[in-house]
Each structure stands twice: as C-alpha cells, then as structure tokens.
Amino acid sequence: MSALQAGFLWLLSGVPGSGKTTVAAALARRYPKSAHLPMDDLRQLVASGLASPLSWTEETALQFAIARRNAARLAADYVTAGFTVVIDDVIHEGDLPQLLPHLGGISPRKVLLSPSIFVVHRRNAQRTNKSFDTKILEPVATRMHGELVAKCPPAAGWLVLDTSTMTVDDTVDRILTHYRP
C-alpha cells in the first residue's frame, strides 16, 4: 500500500482482549508520520493511587477523564503538526465529551473492534503482556461486550468490525478501505 496522507485522528475501542493496542500500532505504522496513544499507558502515568477499572469508583472515573483529556490534547498537537494519531481506549459515544472539547475541532474516525466474546476470552487467557492474572478480565469483557456494541452505533459514525476471524493486517486493511474517500 502506498504512503497514506497524514493528519488524521483514529479512535479505536473494544473490550479488553479485542486487539485494540495491536491493531492501533499496526494502523499507525501504515502512515509516514504517526503517533500511537494507548490509554492504558497514559493511565499508568499515575505513580501512586492508580484506580482499577475492575471496580469502578469516582476516582476511577476521574482518572479516566484526566487521561482522555490529555490524550486529546496530545492528539491535537500531533495532528496539527501533520501526524496521524491513533488512540486506543475502552470508550463509547457517551464518553466522547471527555475528548472532543480538547481536540481543537478535529473529528476522530471511530472504530469499534468487536470480535466474539469467545474469541475475546481466548485472547485474554493467552495474553502475556499484563502483570496480573488475565482471568479477572473475563467478567468485565463479558459485561462490556454488548454495552460497547450498543453505545458505539454506526448511526453515530462508528465502524463496528467483528474481527473474530481477521488477522491484524486484514483488520487494518478493512478500516482503511472503509474510510478511504
């Protein structure tokens, strides 16, 4: 594929184990100038007092709002400088007010990765990039799976992809084909 035009903002969502970070990194690599902003990494900037998303509290909500606000500001700076930015996060349409006011009018291209819950559970069981037992993600992923599909509707501009049988490259190709002018 030839070099793609830079200066876009991508927002990739999905439950833990849906492939967000892997697909986001692969999508970013398709551009000559790009930045990948994983929300997990931004949240990990909290050195003490990191609130777990597994037991949602007011503090958890606050920390996600801060991370999203900062992701939006970073993204706006990079996009303005001609970079394409890919943010990966477990996010839905109702969370966008935490991002949009800080994007300087930049509209994200929104993608929900939605493999079957069985594929998600298998992927989470096989993960080696987490410092905790990934079995704890199973009930969270199960609960959030249908919720994200409902709250990331195509009518609101979301591309919803069942990536159960797709490779990472196939997924990126499908995303780019969908948004190609």
C-alpha positions as CSV (number, residue, x, y, z in Angstrom):
1,M,0.0,0.0,0.0
2,S,1.4,3.4,-0.8
3,A,2.0,6.0,1.9
4,L,-1.2,7.4,3.3
5,Q,-1.9,11.0,3.9
6,A,-1.1,12.1,7.4
7,G,-3.1,14.3,9.7
8,F,-6.0,12.1,10.8
9,L,-7.2,11.1,14.3
10,W,-8.3,7.5,14.8
11,L,-10.2,6.3,17.9
12,L,-10.1,2.5,18.4
13,S,-12.3,1.0,21.0
14,G,-13.1,-2.5,22.2
15,V,-13.3,-4.7,25.3
16,P,-10.0,-5.9,26.9
17,G,-8.7,-8.6,24.5
18,S,-10.3,-7.2,21.4
19,G,-7.0,-6.3,19.9
20,K,-7.1,-2.5,20.3
21,T,-3.5,-1.9,21.1
22,T,-2.1,-4.4,18.5
23,V,-4.4,-3.0,15.7
24,A,-3.8,0.6,16.7
25,A,0.0,0.1,16.5
26,A,-0.3,-1.6,13.1
27,L,-2.6,1.1,11.8
28,A,-0.2,3.8,13.0
29,R,2.7,2.1,11.2
30,R,0.8,2.5,7.9
31,Y,1.4,6.2,7.9
32,P,4.7,8.0,7.2
33,K,4.2,10.2,10.4
34,S,2.2,8.8,13.2
35,A,1.7,8.5,17.0
36,H,0.0,5.8,18.9
37,L,-1.5,6.8,22.2
38,P,-2.6,3.7,24.3
39,M,-5.0,4.9,27.1
40,D,-3.5,2.2,29.3
41,D,-0.1,3.8,29.1
42,L,-1.5,7.2,29.8
43,R,-3.3,5.9,32.8
44,Q,-0.1,4.2,34.1
45,L,1.5,7.7,34.4
46,V,-0.2,7.7,37.8
47,A,2.7,6.7,40.1
48,S,0.7,6.2,43.2
49,G,-3.0,5.8,43.7
50,L,-3.9,4.3,40.3
51,A,-7.6,3.4,40.4
52,S,-8.6,0.0,39.0
53,P,-11.2,-0.1,36.3
54,L,-12.3,-3.5,37.5
55,S,-14.1,-1.9,40.5
56,W,-15.4,1.4,39.1
57,T,-15.3,4.3,41.5
58,E,-15.5,8.1,41.3
59,E,-11.7,8.0,41.5
60,T,-11.5,5.6,38.5
61,A,-13.9,7.9,36.5
62,L,-11.7,10.9,37.4
63,Q,-8.5,9.2,36.3
64,F,-10.0,8.1,33.0
65,A,-11.3,11.6,32.4
66,I,-7.8,13.1,33.0
67,A,-6.2,10.5,30.8
68,R,-8.7,11.1,28.0
69,R,-8.3,14.9,28.2
70,N,-4.6,14.6,28.0
71,A,-4.8,12.1,25.1
72,A,-7.0,14.5,23.2
73,R,-4.5,17.4,23.8
74,L,-1.6,15.3,22.7
75,A,-3.5,14.1,19.7
76,A,-4.5,17.6,18.7
77,D,-0.9,18.8,18.9
78,Y,0.4,15.8,16.8
79,V,-2.4,16.1,14.2
80,T,-1.9,19.8,13.8
81,A,1.8,19.0,13.1
82,G,0.8,16.6,10.3
83,F,0.9,13.3,12.2
84,T,-1.8,10.7,12.1
85,V,-2.7,9.7,15.7
86,V,-4.3,6.5,16.9
87,I,-5.8,6.5,20.4
88,D,-6.9,3.1,21.8
89,D,-9.3,3.0,24.7
90,V,-12.3,1.2,26.0
91,I,-14.6,4.1,25.1
92,H,-18.1,4.7,23.7
93,E,-20.1,7.5,22.4
94,G,-21.2,8.7,25.8
95,D,-17.5,9.1,26.8
96,L,-16.6,11.4,23.9
97,P,-17.4,14.6,25.8
98,Q,-14.2,13.9,27.7
99,L,-12.2,14.0,24.5
100,L,-14.0,16.3,21.9
101,P,-13.7,19.7,23.7
102,H,-9.9,19.2,23.8
103,L,-9.4,18.2,20.1
104,G,-9.5,21.7,18.7
105,G,-12.3,20.8,16.2
106,I,-10.6,17.6,15.0
107,S,-13.1,14.9,14.3
108,P,-11.9,11.3,15.1
109,R,-12.6,8.4,12.9
110,K,-14.2,6.0,15.3
111,V,-13.7,2.2,15.1
112,L,-15.1,-0.5,17.5
113,L,-13.3,-3.8,17.3
114,S,-15.9,-6.4,18.3
115,P,-14.7,-10.0,18.0
116,S,-17.0,-12.6,19.5
117,I,-16.9,-12.9,23.3
118,F,-15.5,-16.4,22.9
119,V,-12.5,-15.0,20.9
120,V,-12.0,-12.3,23.5
121,H,-11.9,-14.8,26.3
122,R,-9.4,-17.0,24.4
123,R,-7.2,-14.0,23.6
124,N,-7.3,-12.8,27.2
125,A,-6.4,-16.2,28.5
126,Q,-3.3,-16.3,26.2
127,R,-2.1,-12.7,27.0
128,T,1.4,-12.4,28.3
129,N,1.7,-8.6,28.3
130,K,-0.1,-8.0,31.6
131,S,1.3,-8.1,35.1
132,F,-1.8,-9.7,36.5
133,D,-3.9,-12.8,36.0
134,T,-5.9,-12.0,32.9
135,K,-8.8,-14.3,34.1
136,I,-10.1,-11.3,36.1
137,L,-10.9,-9.7,32.7
138,E,-13.4,-12.3,31.7
139,P,-16.5,-10.9,33.6
140,V,-15.6,-7.4,32.7
141,A,-15.2,-8.2,29.0
142,T,-18.5,-10.2,29.1
143,R,-20.4,-7.3,30.7
144,M,-18.9,-4.7,28.4
145,H,-19.1,-6.6,25.1
146,G,-22.8,-5.9,24.4
147,E,-22.6,-2.5,26.1
148,L,-20.0,-1.2,23.7
149,V,-21.9,-2.5,20.6
150,A,-25.0,-0.7,21.8
151,K,-23.1,2.5,22.7
152,C,-20.9,2.7,19.6
153,P,-23.6,2.8,16.9
154,P,-22.9,3.1,13.2
155,A,-25.5,5.8,13.1
156,A,-23.1,7.9,15.2
157,G,-20.2,7.3,12.8
158,W,-18.7,4.2,14.4
159,L,-17.3,1.5,12.1
160,V,-18.1,-1.7,14.0
161,L,-16.0,-4.7,13.0
162,D,-16.3,-8.3,14.0
163,T,-12.7,-9.2,13.9
164,S,-13.1,-12.8,15.2
165,T,-11.6,-14.3,12.1
166,M,-9.5,-11.4,10.8
167,T,-5.7,-11.0,11.1
168,V,-4.3,-7.7,12.3
169,D,-3.4,-6.7,8.8
170,D,-6.8,-7.7,7.5
171,T,-8.4,-5.5,10.2
172,V,-6.2,-2.5,9.3
173,D,-7.0,-3.0,5.6
174,R,-10.7,-3.1,6.3
175,I,-10.5,0.1,8.5
176,L,-8.6,1.9,5.8
177,T,-10.8,0.7,3.0
178,H,-13.9,1.8,4.9
179,Y,-12.6,5.3,5.4
180,R,-11.0,5.8,2.0
181,P,-12.5,8.8,0.2
